[in-house]
C-alpha cells in the first residue's frame, strides 16, 4: 500500500456511498448483469460529486467473495480527473493480493453492517500493467478473442463510444459485432469499463518487418492484419509472418487460436483468392480473413462465393461507399463479413446499411 498523499484522487465520502450501495445490494447474491444494472440505477439517487462509477466493470475478488473491484473516474480537489479502480472490502477481509501498490482512501463505517476498507489503483488506458492484471487475473472474459465466423465492425477510434454502439446493436439485433483495431490496453480498458463480457476482437496491423520484441508485445491481440505481397514471394512472406506470430505468442504464453487477416495490395479476383488461400492452407498457415481490395459489383458475387467455399471472411474498409454498395456487400457475403471503419460515426453509417 502506498502512503496517502495530500490530495486523494476522489472524496472518501463518495467512495463510502458506493461501498454502502454495493454491500447492501450485492453482498451474498450472484453478481449478474441485472445486479449491475440495478446498482447503476440506484446510484443515480446518490449525490456523488467526485466519483463517476462504471458498474458494468463490477467484479468480485476471485479469492475473497466479500471484496469488490469497480472502475470509476475520480475527481481530485484540484479538479484533475483520473481513471481509478476501487477495491472495496469488509474490514475483516484479507488485504487484496492482486494489486500490491494501492492507495488507501479510507476505513468507512457502514450504515448497516461491519466497517469496510477502500483502496484505489490508477486505472486509465495508460496504466497498462493494471489493465492487463484485471483482465488476466480478475475476469478473463475481458480479454480479446478470435471472431470465428461472426460478422464484425472493426472500429479504430474512441473505443468507449464503440462499445456503446456495439451494445445498442446487440440489443437491436441479438448479434455481437464488436471489434477494435489499435492500442491493446486502451481496448481492454474500454471493454472493462463498458462491462463487455460477450467477446470482442482486437486487431493489430503487422508486416514482414514487425519481428522479435515488437511481435511479443503484440501477443495479446486476437487478430493480426498484414499486407499481402504479390506472387509466390507474397505468399511466402505471409507464411513466415504467421509462423513468427505463433512463436512470439508461445514465448509469452499466449498460445491458442488467433485470426490472421490478409490485405491485398492489388484487388483479388475469385481465382486469385483461391490461389492465395489454398497455398497458405497447404503450408498450415491459413488466413481467417481476406481484404481483397476494391472490387466492382460483378466481381463481388464470385468473390463472396469463393470465400464461402474457402471458409474465409471477406474484409472491407469503409471509404465513403454508397448505402447501396454496402447493402450489396452484405447480401453477397450472406452475413459473413468484417467492415473496418475509422470512427463510431462511420460504424453507425455502415451498420444502418448492413442491418
C-alpha positions in Angstrom: 0.0 0.0 0.0 1.4 3.4 -0.9 1.4 6.4 1.6 -1.6 8.7 1.5 -0.8 11.8 -0.5 -2.0 15.3 0.5 -4.8 15.1 -2.2 -6.7 12.0 -2.8 -8.0 11.2 -6.4 -11.6 11.3 -5.1 -13.5 12.2 -2.0 -13.7 9.4 0.7 -17.3 10.2 1.5 -18.3 9.5 -2.1 -16.4 6.2 -2.1 -18.1 5.3 1.1 -21.5 5.9 -0.5 -20.6 3.5 -3.3 -19.4 0.9 -0.8 -22.7 1.1 1.1 -24.7 0.6 -2.1 -22.6 -2.4 -3.2 -22.6 -4.2 0.1 -26.3 -3.5 0.7 -27.4 -4.8 -2.6 -24.8 -7.2 -4.0 -23.3 -9.0 -0.9 -24.3 -12.6 -0.8 -26.0 -12.5 -4.2 -25.0 -13.6 -7.6 -23.2 -10.8 -9.4 -25.1 -10.7 -12.7 -25.7 -8.1 -15.4 -29.1 -7.5 -13.9 -27.5 -6.8 -10.5 -25.0 -4.4 -12.0 -27.8 -2.6 -13.9 -29.9 -2.3 -10.6 -26.9 -0.9 -8.8 -26.3 1.7 -11.6 -30.0 2.7 -11.4 -29.8 3.1 -7.6 -26.5 5.1 -7.8 -28.4 7.8 -9.7 -30.0 8.8 -6.5 -26.7 9.3 -4.8 -25.2 12.8 -4.7 -21.7 11.7 -5.9 -19.6 14.8 -6.7 -16.1 13.3 -7.2 -16.8 9.8 -8.5 -18.3 8.5 -11.7 -18.8 4.7 -11.4 -18.9 2.2 -14.2 -21.0 -0.6 -12.8 -20.5 -2.8 -15.8 -17.0 -3.3 -14.5 -18.0 -4.5 -11.1 -16.3 -7.8 -10.2 -15.8 -9.8 -7.0 -12.3 -10.7 -5.9 -11.6 -14.2 -7.2 -10.4 -15.3 -3.8 -12.4 -13.1 -1.3 -16.1 -13.0 -2.1 -16.7 -10.0 0.2 -14.3 -7.8 -1.8 -15.2 -6.0 -5.0 -13.4 -4.1 -7.8 -15.1 -1.2 -9.5 -13.7 1.1 -12.3 -14.5 4.8 -11.7 -13.5 8.3 -12.8 -12.3 10.2 -9.7 -12.1 14.0 -9.4 -9.4 15.3 -7.1 -9.7 18.6 -5.1 -7.8 20.4 -7.8 -10.3 19.2 -10.5 -8.0 16.6 -12.0 -10.0 13.6 -13.4 -8.3 10.2 -13.4 -9.4 6.7 -14.0 -9.3 4.6 -10.8 -10.0 1.1 -9.8 -11.6 0.9 -6.4 -11.1 -2.1 -4.1 -13.9 -2.3 -1.6 -13.6 -4.9 1.1 -15.1 -5.6 4.5 -12.7 -4.7 7.3 -12.3 -8.3 8.4 -11.4 -9.5 4.9 -7.8 -10.1 4.0 -5.9 -7.3 2.1 -6.2 -7.7 -1.6 -3.3 -9.6 -3.1 -3.8 -8.9 -6.8 -2.7 -5.2 -6.8 0.2 -4.6 -4.4 0.6 -0.9 -4.7 -2.7 0.6 -3.7 -3.7 3.9 -2.2 -5.8 3.9 1.0 -9.0 6.0 0.5 -10.3 5.3 4.0 -11.8 3.0 6.5 -15.6 3.6 6.5 -18.4 2.9 9.0 -21.3 1.4 7.1 -25.0 2.3 7.7 -26.0 -1.3 8.3 -23.1 -3.7 8.8 -19.4 -4.0 9.6 -16.8 -1.5 8.6 -15.2 -1.6 5.1 -11.8 -0.5 3.8 -11.5 1.2 0.4 -8.3 1.4 -1.6 -7.7 2.5 -5.2 -5.3 1.9 -8.0 -4.7 4.0 -11.1 -6.8 2.6 -13.9 -6.6 4.5 -17.2 -5.7 3.3 -20.7 -2.1 4.3 -20.0 -1.9 2.1 -16.8 -1.0 -0.9 -18.9 0.1 -3.3 -16.2 -3.0 -2.6 -14.0 -5.4 -3.0 -17.0 -3.8 -6.3 -18.1 -3.8 -7.6 -14.5 -7.6 -7.0 -14.3 -8.3 -9.0 -17.5 -5.8 -11.8 -16.7 -6.5 -12.3 -13.1 -9.9 -11.0 -12.2 -12.0 -11.9 -15.3 -10.6 -13.3 -18.5 -13.9 -12.6 -20.3 -12.4 -9.1 -20.9 -9.5 -10.5 -23.0 -9.9 -10.2 -26.8 -10.9 -13.4 -28.7 -10.8 -14.7 -32.2 -14.0 -13.8 -34.0 -14.7 -17.0 -35.8 -17.5 -16.7 -38.4 -19.4 -13.9 -36.8 -19.7 -10.6 -38.7 -17.7 -7.7 -37.2 -17.4 -3.9 -37.4 -13.8 -3.0 -36.6 -13.5 0.5 -35.1 -10.2 2.3 -34.9 -11.1 5.3 -32.7 -12.9 6.1 -29.5 -13.2 2.7 -28.0 -15.6 3.6 -25.2 -18.1 5.0 -27.7 -17.6 2.0 -29.9 -18.7 -0.4 -27.1 -21.8 1.8 -26.5 -22.7 1.3 -30.2 -22.0 -2.4 -30.0 -24.3 -2.8 -27.1 -27.1 -0.9 -28.9 -26.6 -3.1 -31.9 -26.7 -6.2 -29.8 -30.0 -5.2 -28.2 -31.4 -4.4 -31.5 -30.3 -7.5 -33.4 -29.2 -10.0 -30.8 -25.8 -10.2 -32.5 -22.3 -9.3 -31.4 -20.4 -7.1 -33.9 -17.7 -6.0 -31.5 -14.2 -5.5 -32.9 -11.5 -2.9 -32.4 -8.1 -2.0 -34.0 -5.4 0.0 -32.3 -3.9 0.2 -28.8 -4.2 -3.1 -26.9 -4.5 -1.7 -23.4 -6.9 1.0 -24.4 -9.1 -1.6 -26.0 -9.1 -3.9 -22.9 -9.6 -0.9 -20.6 -12.7 0.2 -22.6 -14.1 -3.3 -22.5 -13.7 -3.5 -18.7 -15.4 -0.1 -18.1 -18.2 -1.0 -20.5 -18.7 -4.4 -18.8 -18.3 -6.1 -22.2 -18.1 -9.8 -21.4 -19.6 -11.2 -24.6 -16.4 -11.4 -26.5 -14.7 -9.0 -28.9 -11.9 -8.9 -31.4 -8.8 -6.7 -31.1 -6.7 -6.3 -34.2 -3.1 -5.2 -34.8 -1.5 -4.2 -38.0 1.7 -6.1 -38.6 4.1 -6.6 -41.6 7.2 -8.6 -42.5 9.4 -6.1 -40.7 7.5 -6.5 -37.5 9.6 -9.1 -35.7 11.1 -10.0 -32.4 10.2 -7.9 -29.4 7.5 -6.0 -31.3 5.6 -9.2 -32.1 5.9 -10.4 -28.5 4.5 -7.0 -27.3 1.6 -7.6 -29.7 1.0 -11.2 -28.5 -2.3 -10.4 -26.7 -4.2 -9.3 -29.8 -6.7 -11.7 -31.3 -6.4 -10.6 -34.9 -3.3 -9.7 -37.0 -3.7 -7.9 -40.2 -0.9 -7.8 -42.8 -0.4 -6.7 -46.3 -0.2 -9.5 -48.9 2.6 -9.0 -51.4 2.2 -10.2 -55.0 3.1 -13.6 -56.4 4.8 -16.5 -54.6 7.0 -14.1 -52.7 4.0 -12.5 -51.1 2.6 -15.9 -50.0 6.0 -17.0 -48.6 6.3 -13.7 -46.6 2.8 -14.2 -45.2 3.7 -17.8 -44.2 6.8 -16.6 -42.4 4.9 -13.8 -40.6 2.2 -16.3 -39.4 4.9 -18.6 -38.1 6.6 -15.7 -36.3 3.3 -14.8 -34.7 2.8 -18.3 -33.4 6.3 -18.3 -31.9 6.0 -14.9 -30.4 2.7 -15.7 -28.7 4.1 -19.0 -27.4 7.2 -17.2 -26.0 5.0 -15.1 -23.7 2.5 -18.0 -23.0 -0.3 -16.6 -25.2 -1.0 -19.8 -27.0 -4.3 -20.6 -28.6 -6.1 -19.5 -31.8 -5.8 -16.1 -33.4 -7.2 -14.6 -36.6 -4.8 -13.9 -39.5 -6.0 -11.3 -42.0 -4.5 -10.5 -45.4 -4.8 -7.2 -47.1 -4.3 -7.4 -50.9 -2.0 -4.8 -52.4 -4.0 -5.2 -55.7 -7.6 -6.3 -56.0 -8.0 -10.0 -55.9 -10.3 -12.0 -58.3 -12.1 -15.1 -57.1 -9.4 -17.2 -58.7 -6.6 -15.1 -57.1 -8.3 -15.5 -53.7 -8.5 -19.3 -54.1 -4.8 -19.5 -55.1 -3.6 -17.5 -52.2 -5.8 -19.1 -49.5 -5.2 -22.7 -50.8 -1.4 -22.1 -50.9 -1.4 -20.8 -47.3 -3.6 -23.7 -46.1 -1.3 -26.2 -47.7 1.5 -24.7 -45.6 -0.6 -24.8 -42.4 -0.8 -21.0 -42.2 -4.5 -20.4 -43.2 -5.9 -16.9 -43.1 -9.3 -16.4 -41.5 -10.0 -13.0 -43.2 -9.0 -11.5 -46.5 -9.4 -7.9 -47.7 -9.5 -8.4 -51.4 -9.4 -4.6 -52.1 -11.9 -2.6 -54.1 -14.0 -4.8 -56.3 -16.9 -4.0 -58.5 -20.4 -5.4 -58.2 -19.9 -8.1 -60.9 -16.7 -9.4 -59.1 -18.3 -9.3 -55.7 -20.7 -12.2 -56.1 -17.9 -14.5 -57.4 -15.5 -13.4 -54.7 -18.1 -13.9 -52.0 -18.9 -17.4 -53.3 -15.2 -18.3 -53.3 -14.8 -17.0 -49.8 -17.7 -19.1 -48.5 -16.2 -22.2 -50.1 -12.8 -21.5 -48.6 -14.4 -20.7 -45.2 -12.8 -17.3 -45.0 -14.4 -13.9 -44.1 -14.2 -11.1 -46.6 -13.0 -7.9 -45.1 -13.8 -4.4 -46.3 -12.6 -0.9 -45.5 -15.1 1.9 -45.4 -14.2 4.6 -48.0 -17.4 6.5 -48.3 -19.3 3.9 -50.4 -23.0 4.4 -51.1 -25.6 2.7 -49.0 -26.5 0.6 -52.0 -22.9 -0.7 -52.3 -22.7 -1.5 -48.6 -26.0 -3.3 -48.8 -24.9 -5.3 -51.8 -21.8 -6.4 -49.9 -23.9 -7.7 -47.0 -26.2 -9.7 -49.4 -23.3 -11.1 -51.3 -21.4 -12.3 -48.3 -24.5 -13.8 -46.6 -23.7 -12.2 -43.3 -20.1 -13.3 -43.0 -18.0 -10.1 -43.2 -15.8 -7.6 -41.5 -16.1 -3.9 -42.1 -13.3 -1.7 -40.9 -14.1 1.9 -40.1 -12.2 4.8 -38.5 -14.8 6.4 -36.3 -18.0 5.4 -34.5 -19.9 7.7 -36.9 -18.7 5.6 -39.8 -19.6 2.5 -37.9 -23.2 3.8 -37.4 -23.4 4.6 -41.2 -22.2 1.1 -42.1 -24.4 -0.7 -39.5 -27.5 1.1 -40.8 -26.9 -0.2 -44.3 -26.0 -3.7 -43.2 -28.6 -4.3 -40.6 
